[in-house]
């Protein structure tokens, strides 16, 4: 899912596959880490609150990551 978002958002850029994969993997591992912590803590916390917090945290950041990679092309 994250990979498809990165792919869609980077259509008009010249990012290579390695850069796109890095961005997608960064967010994927953040999401997985939060879910594993939730599971480890007994899944007592309301998952809707976690999803809301995740959405607030990553809102616009994938686009910013793509822009940062594009602006800092080596």
KOLSEPA-373543 format. One line per 5 residues: their letters; for each residue x, y, z of N, C-alpha, C. Coordinates in steps of 0.05 Angstrom, whole numbers, plus 5000, padded with zeros to 4 digits. Atoms other than C-alpha are relative to their C-alpha. Layout:
// residues N
a	X:Y:Z:X:Y:Z:X:Y:Z ~ ... $
//
This chain:
// residues 74
xxxxx	5016:4976:5000:5000:5000:5000:5017:5025:5000 ~ 4982:4976:4998:5055:5050:5019:5015:5003:4974 ~ 4985:4999:5025:5095:5031:4957:4983:5012:4978 ~ 5018:4989:5022:5035:5047:4912:4996:5030:5004 ~ 5002:4972:4995:5027:5115:4946:5025:5015:4991 $
xxxxx	4975:4987:5009:5100:5132:4935:5002:5000:4970 ~ 4999:5002:5029:5096:5108:4864:4982:5021:4987 ~ 5019:4981:5011:5034:5150:4850:5009:5029:5004 ~ 4992:4972:4994:5062:5213:4883:5026:5008:4986 ~ 4974:4993:5013:5129:5209:4847:5000:4997:4970 $
xxxxx	5003:5004:5029:5102:5201:4776:5015:5021:4984 ~ 4987:4979:5016:5127:5268:4752:5027:5009:5011 ~ 4974:4995:4990:5194:5263:4786:5020:4982:4986 ~ 4980:5017:5011:5259:5232:4766:5013:4982:5021 ~ 4990:5018:4980:5267:5189:4828:5004:4973:4988 $
xxxxx	4996:5027:5009:5297:5122:4815:4987:4980:5019 ~ 5014:5021:4985:5269:5056:4842:5012:4997:5028 ~ 4986:5003:4973:5321:5053:4899:4990:5022:5019 ~ 5009:4977:4984:5299:5122:4924:4970:4996:5008 ~ 5028:5005:4994:5225:5104:4919:4997:4978:5021 $
xxxxx	5001:5022:4981:5237:5039:4955:5008:5009:5028 ~ 4991:4991:4974:5275:5074:5011:4978:5015:5014 ~ 5022:4985:4988:5218:5122:5023:4978:4982:5010 ~ 5022:5019:4993:5166:5066:5023:5008:4983:5024 ~ 4991:5017:4978:5208:5022:5069:5001:5015:5026 $
xxxxx	4999:4984:4976:5219:5078:5118:4973:5002:5013 ~ 5027:4997:4989:5145:5089:5127:4988:4972:5008 ~ 5010:5027:4994:5130:5014:5125:5010:4991:5027 ~ 4989:5010:4975:5177:4999:5182:4991:5017:5024 ~ 5012:4984:4979:5150:5057:5223:4973:4990:5007 $
xxxxx	5027:5010:4995:5080:5031:5215:5001:4972:5014 ~ 4998:5027:4989:5100:4959:5230:5010:5002:5029 ~ 4990:4996:4973:5138:4982:5292:4979:5008:5019 ~ 5022:4991:4983:5078:5018:5320:4980:4977:5004 ~ 5018:5023:4997:5034:4957:5307:5011:4979:5018 $
xxxxx	4988:5020:4982:5083:4910:5340:5000:5009:5029 ~ 5002:4990:4973:5086:4955:5401:4972:4997:5011 ~ 5028:5002:4992:5010:4956:5404:4993:4971:5007 ~ 5005:5028:4995:5008:4880:5400:5014:4992:5026 ~ 4984:5007:4976:5063:4873:5453:4987:5010:5025 $
xxxxx	5013:4988:4976:5024:4918:5500:4972:4989:5005 ~ 5025:5014:4995:4964:4872:5495:4976:5010:4984 ~ 5021:4989:5018:4924:4910:5442:4977:5013:5015 ~ 5021:4987:4983:4887:4948:5497:4994:5028:4990 ~ 5004:4972:5010:4897:5017:5466:4981:5000:4976 $
xxxxx	5019:4998:5021:4842:5038:5420:5014:5004:4973 ~ 4986:4999:5026:4867:5024:5349:4992:5024:4983 ~ 5009:4976:5015:4825:5082:5322:5017:5024:5007 ~ 4983:4978:4992:4867:5130:5363:5028:4997:4988 ~ 4974:5005:5012:4931:5098:5337:4999:5008:4971 $
xxxxx	5003:4993:5028:4907:5105:5265:4998:5031:4997 ~ 5002:4971:5001:4888:5178:5278:5027:5013:5004 ~ 4973:4989:4994:4957:5192:5308:5019:4995:4976 ~ 4983:5006:5024:4991:5157:5249:4994:5019:4977 ~ 5008:4983:5022:4951:5198:5200:5010:5028:5004 $
xxxxx	4989:4973:4993:4970:5263:5235:5030:5001:4996 ~ 4971:5001:5001:5043:5242:5237:5010:5000:4971 ~ 4990:5003:5027:5051:5223:5164:4987:5018:4979 ~ 5014:4983:5019:5003:5273:5132:5020:5019:4986 ~ 4982:4983:5016:5043:5305:5076:5029:4993:5000 $
xxxxx	4971:5005:4998:5109:5274:5095:5011:4983:4977 ~ 4990:5016:5023:5113:5225:5037:5006:5019:4977 ~ 4995:4980:5021:5106:5284:4989:5025:5015:5006 ~ 4976:4985:4992:5159:5321:5029:5025:4983:4995 ~ 4977:5018:5005:5206:5261:5026:5007:4999:4971 $
xxxxx	4996:5000:5029:5197:5257:4951:5013:5026:4991 ~ 4989:4974:5007:5211:5331:4945:5029:5002:5009 ~ 4973:4998:4989:5273:5326:4989:5019:4983:4982 ~ 4983:5016:5017:5301:5269:4946:5003:5014:4973 ~ 4999:4986:5027:5284:5308:4882:5018:5024:5002 $
xxxx	4984:4975:4998:5315:5373:4907:5029:4995:5005 ~ 4972:5006:4992:5379:5339:4932:5011:4978:4982 ~ 4990:5019:5020:5393:5298:4869:5030:5002:4998 ~ 4970:5000:5002:5466:5277:4867:5008:4996:4971 $
//
